[in-house]
Amino acid sequence: MISGENRRTFLGALILAGGSAAAFAESYRDTDGGGPPAGGDALFAHILAQLAAVMQTARARAVPLGAEDAATAAACLRVCATHARGLQLDDLARDGLARRLRSTSRDALITAAPDLTVVRRRLRRTGVTIGEGIVLDLTRADRGARAAALDAIAAGRATMICDGLAEALEMAAPRLAQQQGPVQRVAMADEWWCNFFVAQWSMYLAMAWSLAAIEGLSMQEFVDTCWAGFEFYNQLYSAQC
C-alpha cells in the first residue's frame, strides 16, 4: 500500500508541479493496493514506471516524444526531487561521499572510469534502455564536470539532478506544443526553442554516477529514476533538435 507519508509528499510536490501533473496524479491514485518490488519505495517505483511507459508508448507508435510527454516527465521528476528530499537523500549522499573519501582520494574518484553495466541491466528490467549516447556523454565528462559533481554532492545538493531535468522539460513542453506539422530536425543555432538543453548535463551525469556507489535502497531507486529521466530527456532532445 502507498503510505500516508508518501501520499502527503506526493500531493505537496504536485502543487509545485502544477497542472501538468494531473495525469500523473490519476495514475498514482490507481496504484492503491499495489506496492514496490522487494520492499522498495512505492513512489519511486511508480515514477520510474511512468517514465518507462511514456517512452515505450512513443516507441510502439513510432512517433517522437512530444509536449504532453515532456510535461508528464517534468511532473514525475518534480515529485521525485521532492520525495527524495523528504527522505533526506541529500544528507545521505553527502555522508556517503564523506565515507568514501576517508578510504580513497578525491582524485581517484574524479578519474575513475565510469561503468554503467549494472545500472543499465537493472533498468532494462523496468523497461528503460539507457542508450549509448548517454554512456558516451558520461565517459566524455571532463575533470571539471566530475569535480563539480562531487562538490554538489558534498554540499548536499544531490537532488538538484531532478530539478534541473524538470526545469528543462518544463521549458520544452510549451515550445513543442506550439510546433505545427511534422517534426523537423534542425541545427540548434537555427531554432531558438531548441536551446532547452540542460546547461550542466555532464555534471548531472557525473553526479548520478557517483551517487550509484552510495549504499541504500532508497538511494538506488532515486538514482535509477534519474537515469530514466536522462534517457527520456535525451530521446526528446535527439528527436526534436
Secondary structure, DSSP 8 states (H G I E B T S, - for coil): ---HHHHHHHHHHHHHH-GGGHHHHHHHHTTTT---GGG--HHHHHHHHHHHHHHHHHHHHT----HHHHHHHHHHHHHHHHHHHHTTHHHHHHHHHHHHHHHS-HHHHHHS----HHHHHHHHTTT----HHHHHHHHH--HHHHHHHHHHHHTT-TTHHHHHHHHHHHHHHHHHHH--SS-----GGG-GGGTT--TTHHHHHHHHHHHTTS--HHHHHHHHHHHHHHHHHHHHHHHH-
